[in-house]
Amino acid sequence: MSAPRPFRHRHLLDISGLDPRDIVQVLDTAEVFFEVSRRPVRKVPTLRGKTVINLFYEASTRTRTSFELAGKRLSADVVNISTATSSVKKGETLLDTVRTLEAMRPDVVVVRHPASGAPHFIADRLSCSIVNAGDGLHAHPTQALLDAFIVRRRLGTLSGLTVTICGDVKHSRVARSNAELFQAFGSKVRFVGPRTLLPPNAESLGVEVFDRLAPALEGANVVMVLRIQQERLEGAHLPSLREYSRTFGINERTLAAAPPEAIVMHPGPMNRGVEIDAKVADGPRSVVLDQVEAGVAVRMAILYQLAGEAGTAPAA
């Protein structure tokens, strides 16, 4: 692989800070690391001597584990911090926590936090690179990048597509980041769900908004299903989960409204039998496990772009 141009950014905080050229650079680099992850020995020396700290204030399986694997497969020293066993439980502030970590000289801090804007707050105050692994209801840029990686691999392009995002859009940082990314390539994005689970003034995001599933699926190339985030719901957003599943759940019957070549995505974790039926989740149109596999490669690419030697090709 020829030497790439240096990455133009010190942090990865949201998709809106990237242009299509930046996104393609990350995805092209991820293609190299995707092949590395399928080798018998899934490790390269690219970030030997670098330190990555994963600081997660919210529970996570896929994101935290894939960042840990990404760092280790790049030969970085990786430290995982769970706030349940840290000084946060003793009342330490976010700023004091990250300043303490910075004193240990990490190269990258990966942050997941329930407050929207927390990674931006940290990035303004620390000298190391910050990666947003999900902040409140705001953004989840690495999820959008890995989704784009799979869409590009499966459909051959990110342009000229129709991407339908179904479900609890109101509480979804994944929906916002994906909408920004696909629109940057000229693709059409649709939000569909009960009006109580759609963000106010969603049209201002440049998306089409539907409150009926069938017309939203018509002509869709990508059907992205979102989890009903019961932990974030306040008040009577839904009459019942059963009613939601009947009206907006993705199953073989409702998916028939989409073209037969449409792929089905889900960022996980899934509420099987609520927003997605098991036959669809495990069926031939599902790329859910492909998303999980791609997550490691894409996060390897991000860590490499932020902590690797500028302008050098990734060791593969």
C-alpha positions as a LaTeX table, in Angstrom:
\begin{tabular}{lrrr}
\hline
Residue & $x$ (\AA) & $y$ (\AA) & $z$ (\AA) \\
\hline
Met1 & 0.00 & 0.00 & 0.00 \\
Ser2 & 1.37 & 3.42 & $-0.91$ \\
Ala3 & 1.84 & 5.98 & 1.82 \\
Pro4 & $-1.45$ & 7.79 & 2.52 \\
Arg5 & $-1.78$ & 11.48 & 3.16 \\
Pro6 & $-1.64$ & 12.40 & 6.87 \\
Phe7 & $-5.02$ & 12.47 & 8.56 \\
Arg8 & $-6.19$ & 16.07 & 8.90 \\
His9 & $-7.73$ & 15.72 & 12.35 \\
Arg10 & $-6.37$ & 15.33 & 15.87 \\
His11 & $-9.65$ & 13.99 & 17.26 \\
Leu12 & $-12.67$ & 12.04 & 16.04 \\
Leu13 & $-15.66$ & 13.66 & 17.72 \\
Asp14 & $-18.47$ & 13.51 & 15.18 \\
Ile15 & $-19.15$ & 12.86 & 11.51 \\
Ser16 & $-19.90$ & 16.52 & 10.78 \\
Gly17 & $-16.21$ & 17.28 & 11.29 \\
Leu18 & $-15.24$ & 14.97 & 8.41 \\
Asp19 & $-15.63$ & 15.48 & 4.69 \\
Pro20 & $-16.13$ & 12.61 & 2.20 \\
Arg21 & $-12.39$ & 12.48 & 1.51 \\
Asp22 & $-11.66$ & 11.93 & 5.24 \\
Ile23 & $-14.30$ & 9.20 & 5.43 \\
Val24 & $-12.94$ & 7.39 & 2.39 \\
Gln25 & $-9.44$ & 7.61 & 3.88 \\
Val26 & $-10.61$ & 5.86 & 7.05 \\
Leu27 & $-12.55$ & 3.21 & 5.11 \\
Asp28 & $-9.66$ & 2.50 & 2.74 \\
Thr29 & $-7.30$ & 2.08 & 5.70 \\
Ala30 & $-9.86$ & $-0.19$ & 7.38 \\
Glu31 & $-9.80$ & $-2.47$ & 4.32 \\
Val32 & $-6.13$ & $-3.22$ & 5.11 \\
Phe33 & $-6.86$ & $-3.99$ & 8.74 \\
Phe34 & $-9.93$ & $-6.05$ & 7.84 \\
Glu35 & $-7.64$ & $-8.49$ & 6.07 \\
Val36 & $-5.25$ & $-8.45$ & 9.04 \\
Ser37 & $-8.14$ & $-9.47$ & 11.30 \\
Arg38 & $-8.74$ & $-12.57$ & 9.17 \\
Arg39 & $-5.18$ & $-13.86$ & 9.37 \\
Pro40 & $-4.09$ & $-16.70$ & 11.66 \\
Val41 & $-1.93$ & $-14.15$ & 13.52 \\
Arg42 & $-4.10$ & $-11.05$ & 13.88 \\
Lys43 & $-1.47$ & $-8.57$ & 15.02 \\
Val44 & 0.75 & $-5.90$ & 13.47 \\
Pro45 & 3.41 & $-3.69$ & 15.12 \\
Thr46 & 1.92 & $-0.43$ & 13.83 \\
Leu47 & 1.27 & 1.23 & 17.22 \\
Arg48 & 3.95 & $-0.45$ & 19.29 \\
Gly49 & 4.91 & 1.90 & 22.11 \\
Lys50 & 1.63 & 3.85 & 21.94 \\
Thr51 & $-0.97$ & 3.87 & 24.73 \\
Val52 & $-4.75$ & 3.81 & 24.30 \\
Ile53 & $-7.12$ & 4.33 & 27.25 \\
Asn54 & $-10.76$ & 3.28 & 26.93 \\
Leu55 & $-12.87$ & 5.33 & 29.37 \\
Phe56 & $-16.47$ & 4.15 & 29.40 \\
Tyr57 & $-19.12$ & 5.79 & 31.56 \\
Glu58 & $-21.85$ & 3.62 & 30.00 \\
Ala59 & $-22.18$ & $-0.12$ & 29.56 \\
Ser60 & $-20.95$ & $-1.47$ & 26.23 \\
Thr61 & $-20.08$ & $-4.84$ & 24.71 \\
Arg62 & $-19.38$ & $-4.23$ & 21.02 \\
Thr63 & $-17.80$ & $-0.79$ & 21.10 \\
Arg64 & $-15.58$ & $-1.27$ & 24.14 \\
Thr65 & $-14.45$ & $-4.76$ & 23.16 \\
Ser66 & $-13.73$ & $-3.78$ & 19.57 \\
Phe67 & $-11.67$ & $-0.76$ & 20.66 \\
Glu68 & $-9.72$ & $-3.02$ & 23.02 \\
Leu69 & $-9.10$ & $-5.56$ & 20.27 \\
Ala70 & $-8.25$ & $-2.81$ & 17.80 \\
Gly71 & $-5.57$ & $-1.38$ & 20.06 \\
Lys72 & $-4.10$ & $-4.77$ & 20.91 \\
Arg73 & $-4.03$ & $-5.93$ & 17.29 \\
Leu74 & $-2.05$ & $-2.77$ & 16.51 \\
Ser75 & 0.37 & $-3.70$ & 19.36 \\
Ala76 & $-0.58$ & $-0.65$ & 21.46 \\
Asp77 & $-0.73$ & $-0.79$ & 25.25 \\
Val78 & $-4.46$ & $-0.73$ & 26.05 \\
Val79 & $-6.00$ & 0.21 & 29.40 \\
Asn80 & $-9.73$ & $-0.23$ & 30.00 \\
Ile81 & $-11.36$ & 1.86 & 32.70 \\
Ser82 & $-14.85$ & 1.12 & 33.95 \\
Thr83 & $-16.28$ & 3.97 & 35.98 \\
Ala84 & $-17.97$ & 1.41 & 38.24 \\
Thr85 & $-14.55$ & 0.56 & 39.70 \\
Ser86 & $-12.88$ & 3.97 & 39.37 \\
Ser87 & $-12.69$ & 7.12 & 41.49 \\
Val88 & $-15.80$ & 8.37 & 39.69 \\
Lys89 & $-17.71$ & 6.34 & 42.29 \\
Lys90 & $-16.06$ & 8.53 & 44.92 \\
Gly91 & $-17.28$ & 11.73 & 43.32 \\
Glu92 & $-14.37$ & 12.58 & 41.04 \\
Thr93 & $-15.36$ & 14.93 & 38.23 \\
Leu94 & $-14.96$ & 14.11 & 34.55 \\
Leu95 & $-12.31$ & 16.82 & 34.19 \\
Asp96 & $-10.28$ & 15.53 & 37.14 \\
Thr97 & $-10.53$ & 11.98 & 35.82 \\
Val98 & $-9.26$ & 12.83 & 32.35 \\
Arg99 & $-6.53$ & 15.13 & 33.65 \\
Thr100 & $-5.35$ & 12.29 & 35.86 \\
Leu101 & $-5.27$ & 10.00 & 32.84 \\
Glu102 & $-3.47$ & 12.61 & 30.75 \\
Ala103 & $-0.72$ & 12.77 & 33.36 \\
Met104 & 0.00 & 9.13 & 32.46 \\
Arg105 & 0.83 & 10.25 & 28.88 \\
Pro106 & $-1.66$ & 8.31 & 26.73 \\
Asp107 & $-1.71$ & 8.85 & 22.99 \\
Val108 & $-5.47$ & 8.32 & 22.56 \\
Val109 & $-8.38$ & 8.36 & 25.00 \\
Val110 & $-11.59$ & 6.71 & 23.80 \\
Val111 & $-14.60$ & 8.08 & 25.67 \\
Arg112 & $-18.20$ & 6.97 & 26.01 \\
His113 & $-20.33$ & 9.23 & 28.17 \\
Pro114 & $-24.07$ & 9.75 & 28.80 \\
Ala115 & $-23.77$ & 13.53 & 28.45 \\
Ser116 & $-23.93$ & 14.95 & 24.93 \\
Gly117 & $-20.78$ & 16.96 & 24.24 \\
Ala118 & $-18.59$ & 15.28 & 26.88 \\
Pro119 & $-15.88$ & 14.20 & 24.34 \\
His120 & $-15.78$ & 17.76 & 22.94 \\
Phe121 & $-15.37$ & 19.11 & 26.49 \\
Ile122 & $-12.44$ & 16.76 & 27.04 \\
Ala123 & $-10.85$ & 17.45 & 23.64 \\
Asp124 & $-10.76$ & 21.18 & 24.42 \\
Arg125 & $-8.75$ & 20.54 & 27.58 \\
Leu126 & $-6.40$ & 17.62 & 26.86 \\
Ser127 & $-3.37$ & 17.39 & 24.59 \\
Cys128 & $-3.87$ & 13.76 & 23.49 \\
Ser129 & $-6.27$ & 12.58 & 20.79 \\
Ile130 & $-9.89$ & 11.94 & 21.80 \\
Val131 & $-12.25$ & 9.49 & 20.12 \\
Asn132 & $-15.98$ & 9.77 & 20.72 \\
Ala133 & $-17.34$ & 6.27 & 21.35 \\
Gly134 & $-20.85$ & 7.62 & 21.88 \\
Asp135 & $-22.04$ & 10.69 & 23.77 \\
Gly136 & $-25.58$ & 11.00 & 25.06 \\
Leu137 & $-28.09$ & 11.46 & 22.26 \\
His138 & $-25.58$ & 13.32 & 20.12 \\
Ala139 & $-23.17$ & 11.20 & 18.06 \\
His140 & $-21.57$ & 7.80 & 17.53 \\
Pro141 & $-19.12$ & 8.45 & 14.67 \\
Thr142 & $-17.27$ & 5.12 & 14.76 \\
Gln143 & $-20.57$ & 3.23 & 14.43 \\
Ala144 & $-21.48$ & 5.27 & 11.36 \\
Leu145 & $-18.06$ & 4.61 & 9.85 \\
Leu146 & $-18.29$ & 0.86 & 10.36 \\
Asp147 & $-21.82$ & 0.87 & 8.93 \\
Ala148 & $-20.51$ & 2.74 & 5.90 \\
Phe149 & $-17.68$ & 0.21 & 5.58 \\
Ile150 & $-20.19$ & $-2.66$ & 5.32 \\
Val151 & $-22.53$ & $-0.78$ & 2.97 \\
Arg152 & $-19.65$ & 0.05 & 0.64 \\
Arg153 & $-18.47$ & $-3.58$ & 0.68 \\
Arg154 & $-21.95$ & $-4.99$ & 0.06 \\
Leu155 & $-23.38$ & $-2.40$ & $-2.35$ \\
Gly156 & $-20.19$ & $-1.01$ & $-3.87$ \\
Thr157 & $-20.94$ & 2.65 & $-3.13$ \\
Leu158 & $-22.06$ & 5.16 & $-0.52$ \\
Ser159 & $-23.64$ & 7.45 & $-3.11$ \\
Gly160 & $-27.11$ & 7.46 & $-4.62$ \\
Leu161 & $-28.57$ & 5.13 & $-2.00$ \\
Thr162 & $-31.76$ & 5.25 & 0.03 \\
Val163 & $-31.11$ & 4.48 & 3.69 \\
Thr164 & $-34.14$ & 3.91 & 5.91 \\
Ile165 & $-33.52$ & 4.17 & 9.66 \\
Cys166 & $-36.33$ & 2.57 & 11.66 \\
Gly167 & $-37.36$ & 2.80 & 15.28 \\
Asp168 & $-36.33$ & 4.85 & 18.29 \\
Val169 & $-34.66$ & 7.63 & 16.32 \\
Lys170 & $-35.32$ & 10.23 & 19.00 \\
His171 & $-32.88$ & 8.62 & 21.43 \\
Ser172 & $-30.38$ & 7.38 & 18.83 \\
Arg173 & $-26.94$ & 8.89 & 18.38 \\
Val174 & $-26.38$ & 6.19 & 15.73 \\
Ala175 & $-29.20$ & 7.59 & 13.58 \\
Arg176 & $-27.79$ & 11.11 & 13.68 \\
Ser177 & $-24.26$ & 10.06 & 12.75 \\
Asn178 & $-25.41$ & 7.79 & 9.95 \\
Ala179 & $-27.69$ & 10.47 & 8.54 \\
Glu180 & $-24.76$ & 12.91 & 8.39 \\
Leu181 & $-22.44$ & 10.38 & 6.78 \\
Phe182 & $-24.73$ & 9.10 & 4.03 \\
Gln183 & $-26.02$ & 12.56 & 3.19 \\
Ala184 & $-22.40$ & 13.69 & 2.76 \\
Phe185 & $-22.23$ & 11.25 & $-0.18$ \\
Gly186 & $-25.52$ & 12.39 & $-1.68$ \\
Ser187 & $-27.58$ & 9.46 & $-0.44$ \\
Lys188 & $-31.17$ & 9.89 & 0.72 \\
Val189 & $-31.92$ & 9.18 & 4.39 \\
Arg190 & $-35.34$ & 8.40 & 5.83 \\
Phe191 & $-36.42$ & 8.25 & 9.48 \\
Val192 & $-39.46$ & 6.14 & 10.34 \\
Gly193 & $-41.11$ & 5.39 & 13.67 \\
Pro194 & $-43.92$ & 6.49 & 15.95 \\
Arg195 & $-44.12$ & 10.27 & 16.15 \\
Thr196 & $-43.25$ & 10.03 & 19.85 \\
Leu197 & $-39.93$ & 8.38 & 18.92 \\
Leu198 & $-38.94$ & 10.79 & 16.16 \\
Pro199 & $-36.82$ & 13.84 & 17.00 \\
Pro200 & $-38.59$ & 17.20 & 16.95 \\
Asn201 & $-38.01$ & 19.06 & 13.69 \\
Ala202 & $-36.34$ & 15.97 & 12.20 \\
Glu203 & $-36.82$ & 17.44 & 8.73 \\
Ser204 & $-34.24$ & 20.11 & 9.63 \\
Leu205 & $-31.64$ & 17.32 & 9.52 \\
Gly206 & $-32.30$ & 16.97 & 5.80 \\
Val207 & $-34.06$ & 13.61 & 6.12 \\
Glu208 & $-37.46$ & 12.41 & 5.00 \\
Val209 & $-39.74$ & 11.56 & 7.92 \\
Phe210 & $-42.38$ & 8.80 & 7.91 \\
Asp211 & $-44.78$ & 7.53 & 10.55 \\
Arg212 & $-45.74$ & 4.47 & 8.50 \\
Leu213 & $-43.29$ & 1.66 & 7.82 \\
Ala214 & $-44.27$ & 0.41 & 4.35 \\
Pro215 & $-43.75$ & 3.66 & 2.39 \\
Ala216 & $-40.47$ & 4.28 & 4.24 \\
Leu217 & $-39.15$ & 0.88 & 3.11 \\
Glu218 & $-40.17$ & 1.29 & $-0.52$ \\
Gly219 & $-37.04$ & 1.59 & $-2.65$ \\
Ala220 & $-34.66$ & 1.34 & 0.33 \\
Asn221 & $-31.20$ & $-0.09$ & $-0.30$ \\
Val222 & $-30.36$ & $-0.19$ & 3.40 \\
Val223 & $-32.76$ & $-0.89$ & 6.27 \\
Met224 & $-31.15$ & 0.15 & 9.54 \\
Val225 & $-33.10$ & $-1.04$ & 12.58 \\
Leu226 & $-32.65$ & 0.69 & 15.93 \\
Arg227 & $-33.15$ & $-0.71$ & 19.39 \\
Ile228 & $-36.00$ & 0.57 & 21.55 \\
Gln229 & $-33.93$ & 2.26 & 24.27 \\
Gln230 & $-36.13$ & 1.56 & 27.26 \\
Glu231 & $-33.45$ & 2.92 & 29.62 \\
Arg232 & $-33.76$ & 6.37 & 27.99 \\
Leu233 & $-37.54$ & 6.49 & 27.65 \\
Glu234 & $-39.44$ & 8.85 & 29.91 \\
Gly235 & $-43.20$ & 9.04 & 29.94 \\
Ala236 & $-45.67$ & 7.33 & 27.65 \\
His237 & $-43.72$ & 7.18 & 24.39 \\
Leu238 & $-45.27$ & 3.84 & 23.41 \\
Pro239 & $-48.59$ & 2.15 & 24.21 \\
Ser240 & $-46.73$ & $-1.17$ & 24.53 \\
Leu241 & $-43.78$ & $-3.05$ & 23.08 \\
Arg242 & $-46.19$ & $-5.52$ & 21.54 \\
Glu243 & $-48.00$ & $-2.73$ & 19.71 \\
Tyr244 & $-44.68$ & $-1.28$ & 18.56 \\
Ser245 & $-43.56$ & $-4.66$ & 17.22 \\
Arg246 & $-46.81$ & $-5.12$ & 15.34 \\
Thr247 & $-46.67$ & $-1.67$ & 13.74 \\
Phe248 & $-42.96$ & $-0.92$ & 13.27 \\
Gly249 & $-41.11$ & $-4.21$ & 13.84 \\
Ile250 & $-38.99$ & $-5.53$ & 10.97 \\
Asn251 & $-40.05$ & $-9.06$ & 10.12 \\
Glu252 & $-40.37$ & $-11.07$ & 6.94 \\
Arg253 & $-43.83$ & $-9.63$ & 6.27 \\
Thr254 & $-42.93$ & $-5.96$ & 6.72 \\
Leu255 & $-39.54$ & $-6.32$ & 5.01 \\
Ala256 & $-41.34$ & $-7.40$ & 1.84 \\
Ala257 & $-42.01$ & $-3.70$ & 1.23 \\
Ala258 & $-38.28$ & $-3.17$ & 0.59 \\
Pro259 & $-36.49$ & $-4.32$ & $-2.57$ \\
Pro260 & $-35.23$ & $-7.92$ & $-2.37$ \\
Glu261 & $-31.59$ & $-6.80$ & $-2.57$ \\
Ala262 & $-31.87$ & $-4.45$ & 0.44 \\
Ile263 & $-29.58$ & $-5.27$ & 3.37 \\
Val264 & $-30.66$ & $-5.16$ & 7.00 \\
Met265 & $-28.45$ & $-3.58$ & 9.68 \\
His266 & $-28.67$ & $-3.23$ & 13.46 \\
Pro267 & $-26.07$ & $-1.56$ & 15.70 \\
Gly268 & $-26.93$ & $-3.86$ & 18.61 \\
Pro269 & $-27.84$ & $-4.94$ & 21.13 \\
Met270 & $-31.03$ & $-6.29$ & 19.59 \\
Asn271 & $-34.41$ & $-6.68$ & 21.25 \\
Arg272 & $-35.44$ & $-9.75$ & 19.31 \\
Gly273 & $-39.16$ & $-9.91$ & 18.77 \\
Val274 & $-39.53$ & $-6.16$ & 19.37 \\
Glu275 & $-37.83$ & $-4.05$ & 16.70 \\
Ile276 & $-36.52$ & $-7.04$ & 14.71 \\
Asp277 & $-37.68$ & $-10.62$ & 14.25 \\
Ala278 & $-35.16$ & $-13.43$ & 14.74 \\
Lys279 & $-35.75$ & $-14.74$ & 11.21 \\
Val280 & $-34.65$ & $-11.39$ & 9.78 \\
Ala281 & $-31.81$ & $-10.84$ & 12.26 \\
Asp282 & $-30.36$ & $-14.24$ & 11.37 \\
Gly283 & $-31.50$ & $-14.31$ & 7.76 \\
Pro284 & $-29.61$ & $-13.90$ & 4.47 \\
Arg285 & $-30.26$ & $-10.16$ & 4.20 \\
Ser286 & $-28.85$ & $-9.41$ & 7.64 \\
Val287 & $-25.34$ & $-7.96$ & 7.96 \\
Val288 & $-25.47$ & $-7.61$ & 11.76 \\
Leu289 & $-22.48$ & $-9.85$ & 12.46 \\
Asp290 & $-20.59$ & $-8.32$ & 9.54 \\
Gln291 & $-21.01$ & $-4.98$ & 11.33 \\
Val292 & $-19.45$ & $-6.44$ & 14.47 \\
Glu293 & $-16.47$ & $-7.81$ & 12.53 \\
Ala294 & $-16.01$ & $-4.54$ & 10.67 \\
Gly295 & $-16.04$ & $-2.64$ & 13.94 \\
Val296 & $-12.60$ & $-3.93$ & 14.88 \\
Ala297 & $-11.04$ & $-3.05$ & 11.52 \\
Val298 & $-12.59$ & 0.41 & 11.36 \\
Arg299 & $-11.50$ & 1.21 & 14.91 \\
Met300 & $-8.01$ & $-0.04$ & 14.09 \\
Ala301 & $-8.01$ & 2.42 & 11.19 \\
Ile302 & $-9.13$ & 5.28 & 13.44 \\
Leu303 & $-6.50$ & 4.57 & 16.10 \\
Tyr304 & $-3.87$ & 4.29 & 13.37 \\
Gln305 & $-4.91$ & 7.59 & 11.78 \\
Leu306 & $-4.75$ & 9.41 & 15.12 \\
Ala307 & $-1.72$ & 7.76 & 16.74 \\
Gly308 & 0.29 & 6.33 & 13.84 \\
Glu309 & 3.23 & 8.01 & 12.16 \\
Ala310 & 1.80 & 10.64 & 9.80 \\
Gly311 & 2.05 & 9.80 & 6.13 \\
Thr312 & 3.23 & 6.21 & 6.57 \\
Ala313 & 1.34 & 3.19 & 5.30 \\
Pro314 & $-0.14$ & 0.88 & 7.96 \\
Ala315 & 2.05 & $-2.16$ & 8.59 \\
Ala316 & 0.15 & $-5.05$ & 7.11 \\
\hline
\end{tabular}
